[in-house]
Amino acid sequence: MRLAETVTFGGSGLDRAAHLRGDADGLAKARRDPDSRAVVIWRSKPLFEGEARETLVRVPLDHPVLIGAREMIFLGREGGAALFGADISHWEPGEIDAEALAAFFDPSEQVHPKAPKGSAFCELRGVMSRISPRDAEVAATAKAILSWHRSHRFCAKCGHESEMIMAGWQRACPGCGAQHFPRTDPVVIMLITRGNKVLMGRSHGWPEGMYSLLAGFVEPGEAIEAAVRREVEEEAAIRVGRVDYLASQPWPYPSSLMIGCRGEALSDEITIDPVEIETAQWFTREEIADAFSGQNPRMKPARKGSIAHFLLWNWLADRLD
């Protein structure tokens, strides 16, 4: 698919400078460099600024908002200067809306008293369609790898607390010597069509009227094409024939790689697995177009910025080649 890399989080050519991750002297020099910057994450929320929260904030490494930062990872270089990701999840705001934080989408914002004026920590899902490709790649990278460090502090082999090495891109266990690397979970997401129709479903607990493409994790020992066919048959009892790869999207919720595929349905009748999904339906091209324009009372389109939205939009425009 020629437009594949224009998907949100699709990549902006960030210089990740992986050769510097093991260079202790070089990293120490970068930490002293006044041109070096850090993006700030609080409990998986990046720090944004702007009227529409459209700009990812970068602060000098001596900025007071970074006091007490638990983790600092090397993300790469921008304009020749080092860029880090800092986790300040230890900070406790005066008031926290626990219900909002636990919701499917958290609309709340947290303002740190020492953060740059006009900035706030906010849910990446809420701004992902407005930020630049570079800010999207940096925010997704920092969010995903810092989330991995928070959830993988202990060695999976012996249980000993592990240590961050390689500038944050690896953990090592001092107890048994095991090495651990950031986790990425492959997920297939499928544009399943039959004639003028596309198969859509919704999961339990989603907002009313929200539908998206079917998706599921790739299992060990399974090819992408096989995963597409298995997931669609398991969730909706639809048999799928030809499968083609279209595009991929890093999805930092918390650490997935969405593998977008197109599949040709060989059957029509839907029988859902109620454990897997709440419902699934066929929608015509016209119904999807109405949903995108806000004129379909039965359904809301997949969230803008998601690969599901991207694939459906390009399907409507006949640009899947």
N, C-alpha and C positions, 0 to 999 in steps of 0.2 A: 504494500500500500504506500503510494508515494507521499501521502500526507501523514504517515504514521508518527513521525517525531514532533508533530505540532500539537499532540495531545498534552494536556496539563501534566506537569512533572516529567515530560518527555525528554528532557535534557537540554542544556543550554551551552554545552561545551566547557563547563567549569573545569579548570586545570586542577585536578585532584592531587597532583604532585605526590604520587604514592611513594616515590623514591626517597622522600624526606621523612616518611613515617618512622623509620628506624634511625634517623640521624639526630641523636640527642643534642649534639652541639648546635646543629642548624636550628632545631626547634627552640632551644634555649635562647638563641640569638633572635629568633622570630618573636618570642615572648617579650623581649626587651625593645623591639622595634616600635617606635611611635606610630608607624603607618599600619601596623597589624590591627585587625579588627575581630570582633566576636559577635555572632548572633546569639540571642538569649532565649532559652526555653524554660518555661515554668509548667511542670506537670503536663508535658506534651503540647503546650500552647506556645507558639513563637511570639515574639514581641514585634508588633506592627505599628506603623504610624500613618498619618494621612486621614483626610476626611472620610474616606471609604475603607480605611485600613488596607491600602493598596501597596504599601512599601514596607519591606522587611528591614527592621532597624539593625544597624551595625554600630557597635560602640568600641572605643579604644579599650585595650586590655586593662587599663588602670581606672576604668569607669567605676564609680561607687556602686552601681547596680550589680556588679559582679562580685562584690564582697561576700565571701562564704560559698562561692560556687563549688559544687561538689565534684563535678566532672568538667574537663576542658578537652575537647577533641579537636584534632587538626582536620579541617575540611578540605583545604587546598589553598589556591592562590587566586586573588583577583587583582588585576593590574600590577602583578608582580609582588603584591603584599600578601602576607599570610592571613588566612581566615580561619577562625576557630568557632566551635559551637560550645556554649556554656550552659550548664544545667543549674538553675537556682530554685529547684523544687523545695528546698528547705524553707524558703520564705513563706510566711503565713500572712495572708491579707487580713485586714481587720474583720471583714465579713465575707463568708463564703456561702454561696447558694448551692448546697449539697445536691439538691434535686436537679438543678440545671447541669451541674458537673457530671451527673450520672445519666443524663438524658441521651437519646440517640444523637441529637445535635445540641451542643451546648452554646446558647446565644450570649452567655454572660461574658463580661470582660473584667480583667483584673488590672488595676493601675498601681504600679510600684512607685512609692514615693521618691525613689532615687533614679527612676528611669527618665529618659529624655522627655521633655514636656510634649504632651499630645500623643504619647504612645500608650499602648495597652497590650496585654496578653490576650489573644483571642483564638478561637477554634479555627484551624487551618481550612476546614471544610467550608467555612463561611466566607472566606476571602480568596479561595484558590482560583476562582474564575476571573479575578481582577488583578492579580499580581503578575509581574513579568516572568518570562521563562527562567531567568537566572534566579530570581527570588524564590520561585517555585522549587527549583532543583535544590537550592541551598537549604530552604526550610524543610523540605521532605527528607533530605539527607540527615540534617541535624536532629530532627524529630525522631526518625527511625533508629538511628544508632544510639542516641541517648536513652531512648525507651528500652533498647536491648540491654544496655549497661544496668539500668535499674532493675530489670527482671532476670538478669543472669549473673548475679553477684557470686553465686556459689558454683563450684565445679560439679558438672553433671556426672563425673566419674567417681569422685571420692567424697564430695560434699564440703570440702574445705573452701573457705572464701578465696576467690581468685583475685588477681591484680590486673589492672588495665596496663597494657603495653602497646607499642607501635602507634603511639599518638592517639590511642582510642580505637584502633581498628583490630584489636585482638585482646584477649584476656589469657593470662597464664596462671596455672594453679601451682602455688609453692609447695603444696602437699604431695602431689603425685606427678607433677610436671606436664599434665595435660594442657593442650592448647585449644582455645575456643575462639571462634570467629563469628562476626555478626550474622544473624539469622535473616534469611529472606525466604518467604513461603510462596511457592508458585501457585497461582490460582488461574484457572481458565474461566473466561467470561464469554458467553456465546451469543452471537447474532444468528438465531435459528429462524430461517425463513421457509415459507412454502407458498410459492406464487407471490401474491401481493400482501401476504401476511407475515408478521413477525411474532415470535413467542416471547411473552413477557410474564414475569411473576413478581410476587411480593412476599417478604419474610414476615414472620410474626413480630409484632411490635413496631413495625414501620409506621410513619405518619399516614393518616387516612388518605387513600387515593394514590399513594406513591407506588409506582411500578418500575422495574428495571429488568435488564437481561438476566437470564439464569447464569449462575456462577458456582464454582466449587473448587476445592483444593485438589491439586494433582497428587496422587498417591505414590508411594515408593514403587519403583519398577514399572511405572506407567508412562506411556508416551502422551504427548499433548492431545493428539487426535483421539486417542482412546479415552482420555479423561473427559473430553467434550461429549463423546457419545454416552459414556457411562453416567455422567452427571445429569444429562438431559433425560435419559431413560429412567434414572432413579427418581428424579424430582417430578417429572411430568408424564412418564411412560410414552414419550415420543421417540421413535427410532430415527437416527440421523445417519445419513450416507456420507457424502463428500464433506471434508473439513479443510478449510484453508486458514492459514495464519494471516492476520491483518495488522495488528499493532500491539505494543505492550506499554504498560504504565506502572511505574513505581507507585505504590499506594501505601503510605506510611500510617496505616491504621490497624495494627501497629507496624507491620513490616512485610507487606505482601508485594509480589510482582504480578500484576494483572496481565494475563496473556489473552489478548482479544482475538477471537476466531469467528469465522463465518461457517455455518453448517447448513446443509440442505436436509430438511425434514422429509422422511419417507412415510410418515403417517400423520393423521390429524387429531385423532381423539385423545384428549388429555385425561389422565388419571393421576392426581397429585399424591405425593407422599406427605400427609399432614404433619409429620414430624419435621420434615425438611423445609417446607414452605407453607404459607397460608393459602395461596391460590396461584393459578397460572391461567392465562388466557391468550388467545390469538387476537392481535389487533391489526387492522388494515393500515396501509400506508397513509390513508387519509386521516384515520383516527390519531396516528402518531403526529402527523403534521398539525392537527388541531390542538393536541396536547402541548406541543412546543409553542404554539401561539396563545395558549391559555384559554382555548375555547372548547376543551373536552371536559365536561363535568364529571366523567367517570374516572379520570386518571390524571395524575401529575407526572410530568416527564422526569427521567432520571436527572439527578442533580447536575447542573452545569459545572464542568470541570472534571467530571468522572469519565472514565473510558466508555461507559455505557452510553452516556449522552453523546460523546464524540462519535461512536460507531453508528448510533441511530441517526444522527444529523447527517453523516456522510452517506448512509444508506438512502435517506430521503433525497439527497442531492446526486445520487448515482456516482459517487466518488470513492468507491471501495477498491478501485484498481490501483 
